Amino acid sequence: MQPKMESGTDALRLAIGSTLIVLSIIALGELTISALTGTNLWLDLARGMFIGTLIAFPTFLYNATVLRQNVILQRKFRSAYRVATRNAEDIICKNQELEAAQMRLAELANSDFLTGLANRRRFEQSFADAFGAAGLGGAPFTLILLDLDNFKQVNDVHGHDAGDAVLQHVAVRIRTAIGERPGFGARLGGDEFAILLWETFDGADVAAFAAELQATLALPHVYCGKTLVARSSISLGFYSAAFNAASEMFVATDKALMSHKHSDQIGIACVGADDSLSLAS
């Protein structure tokens, strides 16, 4: 086990100690020789100490120099280690901040700036993925399209700030309605919204969900003391192998929405598994 050296004083102490050990060994050797040969003890001891000093002094200087350099290198190593540790911690912290920023940017790139719902880009990608997965034998899904019936009137009468507030309220109600269901809501643009629900094996359950959502969206919105009403039209598109592409399913569901919106019928428009249009009253 090597002695621990914290300073130059420790190195000097170690060098002196090692030199004294060498001199002591030489002195003992001289005493032994004097005892065996019967020569003058003090003369042999003096001669041995003199010779030992001549031998040990350069060794002492060398050891002191080497040990001092070791102490200096040890200090530099410790300082470099502390700096490296701080730099490593800074790098880890910066990487974490960068990852958080990248996640935030990715979230912003896929979110609608006004409502916080998914934007059209994310919706289209998720819709295409769901359609492809269902076509390969995955679970069926449902596309829900909706828009507000009198949103233009809200903007014209009460201003665009009121219209933006209504859109934000609608987004909150959509998120609340989805709740724990597997799926998400998106704003496609203007007053047009979409919902994707995964694993929809029960069409009646989805129709009940849509009816409840429509009733919720018909409730008044309060903005700056004003009561605003913005009812919605809704259409459901159930996945079917009859659709050749996701775009075909979207167009059929959107066409059902437009037809229902411009009719006097109430309820929800549905595009069934046989690609036919029906109205759920």
N, C-alpha and C positions, 0 to 999 in steps of 0.2 A: 504493500500500500504506500503510495507516494505521499509525502507531507503536503499539507495545504498551504499555499503561498498566497497571501492577500496583498502584500506590499513589498517594496524593495528591502525594507528592514527584515522581513521574513527571509528573503533570499540571502542577505548578508549573514544573518544568524545561522542559517543552514550551512553556508560556506565555511564560516568560522568553526562550527561544530564538526564538520567533516575533516577540517584541517587538524583540529585538536585530537581527533581520533587517530589520524595518521601519526602525529607526533607521539601520542601515547603508545601506540604499537611499537614505534621505533625505540622509545625509551625502555619499554619492557624487554625488547630484544637485546638492548645493550646491557641491561641489568642481568639478564640470563647469561649472556656471553661472559660478563665480568665474573659472575659467580662460578662459572665452569672453568675459566682460565686462570682465575686468581689475580687478575690485573686490578689496577686502581679503579674503584667503583665510580668516583666522582669524575675522574678524567674520561672514562668510557661514556658516562652519562652525558657530559658536556659535549664530547665529540659526536655522540649520537644525535643530540638535540640540534647541534649545528648542521650536521649533514641532513637531518630530517627537515630542518627549516629550509635549507637550500632546495630540497626535493619538494617539500609541501607548499612553499610560498607560490611558485608558478601555478601549482595545482589550485591553490586557494584563489589566485587571481582569475584563473580560467573558470573555476566553478562559480565564483561570484558574478563574472560576466555572463556566463550562460544562464544562470538562475535569474539574473536581472532581466535578461532578454525574454526569458520564459514568462516572467511576471508581466512585462510590457505586452507580450503577445496575448497573454491571458486576458489582460484588460481590454485590448483591442477586440479580441474575440467576443467578450461579453458585451462590449458596446455594440459591435456589429450584430450580435444576436438580438439585442434589445431593439435595434433599429429594424432588423428584418422582421421581428415579431410585430412591431407596430405597423410596418408596411403591409404585412400579411393581413392583419386585422382591418386595415384601411381598405385593402383590395376586396376582402370578403364583404365588408360593409357596402362598398361601391357596387359590387356585383349584385348584392341583394337589392340595392336601390334601383339598379339598372333593370333587373328582372321585374321588380314591381312596376317600373315605368313602362316596360314593354307590355306587361299584362294590362296595364291601364290603357295604353295606346290601342292594343288589340280589342279591348272592351269598347273603347270609343269608336273604333273603326267599324264595329258591328252593332252599334247602338244608335237609336234615333235621338238626336240632340235635344228634342223638345220633351218627349214623353219618357225616355229611358227604356222603352221597349226595344226589341230587336229591330234593326233597320231592314230595308228591302234586300240588301246584299246577303245578310245572314239568313233571312227567310228563304230566299231562292236557293241558296246552297243546301240548307237543311231540308227543304222540300224535295229537291232533286235526290239527296241522299236517302230520304225516307222512301221515295218512290222506287229507287233502285233496289233498296233492301227488301221492300215488300215484293218486288218482282222476282227476287231470288228465293222467295219462300219465307221472308220475315213476317213479323206481325203487321196486320193492317193498320192504317192510320186514317185520320179524317182531317180534311182541310175546311176551315170555317172562314168565310169572307164576310165582312160587314162594312157598311159605311153609314154616315149620319144623314138622315133624310132632309133636314133643314139647316145644315151647317152654313150654307151661303147666307141664309137670312140672318143667322146669329152674327156673322162677320159684318154684314151690311148695316144692321141695326145697332149693334152694340160695339162694334170695332174689333180689330184683329186681336187685341189683348184678351178680350173676352173669349174669342174663338180659340186662342191658344190655351186659355184656362180650361175650356170645355174639353179640348183634346187631352189635356193632362188628367182631368177627372176621369175621362173614359179609359185612359190607360190604367189608372189605379183600379178601376172597377174590373177591367179585364184581368189584371194580375190577381185580384182578390177572387174572382170567379174561378180561375184555373186552380188556384190554391196548390194542393198536393198532387194534382193530376200530372201525369207525365206529358209535358208539352210546354209551349211558350207562346206568347203573343208578340205581334210585330206591327209596326206602322209602315204601310207601304207608300204612303204619301198623302198629303192633304187630309181628308177625313176618312181615308180608306185604311182598314185594319185587317189583319189576318191572324188566325190561330191555328197552330198545328198541334193535334193531340195524337200521341202514340198509343199503340196497343188498344185500339177501339174495336173490341169484339162485339160489343152490344150497341147496335144502332139506336135503339130506343133510349138508352142512357145518354148517348151523345145528343139526340134530339131534345131530351129533357134539359140537358146542360145548356144548349143553345137557347131554348125558350126562357129559361131562368135568366140567362145573360141578357137577352133582349128586354125582359121586364126590368132588370136592374138598370140598363142603360136608358130606359124611358123615364127614370126618376129625374126630377129637376136638378139642375146645377145652380149653386149660389156663387155669384162672383160680384164683389164690391156692392153688396146689398141688392144685386139684381138676381132675379130668378130666371134661369135660362133652361129651355127644354130642347133636347136634341135626340129625338128617337132614332132608332136604327133599323136598317134592313139587313137580314142575315141569310146566307145560303150555306148549305153543307155539301161537301164533296166527299163521298166515301170512296176509298181506294177500290179499284176494280181492275182486273186483268184486261178488261175491254179497252182501257186507255192504253194507247201505244207509247205515250210519253208523259212526263210530268206537266209539260206545257199544255197538252191536250186536256188533262184533268183540270188544270187551272182555268183554262178558257171556258170549259163547260160549267164549272162552278161560278165563274164570274158572269157568264151569260145568264145563268139562273138567277143570280143576284139582281142583275139589271132588269130582267123581265119581271121579277117579283116586285122590285122597287117601283116600277112604272105601272103596276096594276093596282087594283083596288082590293086585292085579296090580302088577308092578314095571315100571320103565321110565318113559317120559315120555308124557303125553297130548298129542295134536296135533290142532288144528283145521285141516283141510286146505283147499285152494283151493275145494273143492266144498261147504264149510261142513259137512262131516261129521266126526264124532268118531272118531279112531282111536287106538290105543295102540301106541307104539313100544317094543318090548321090548329 
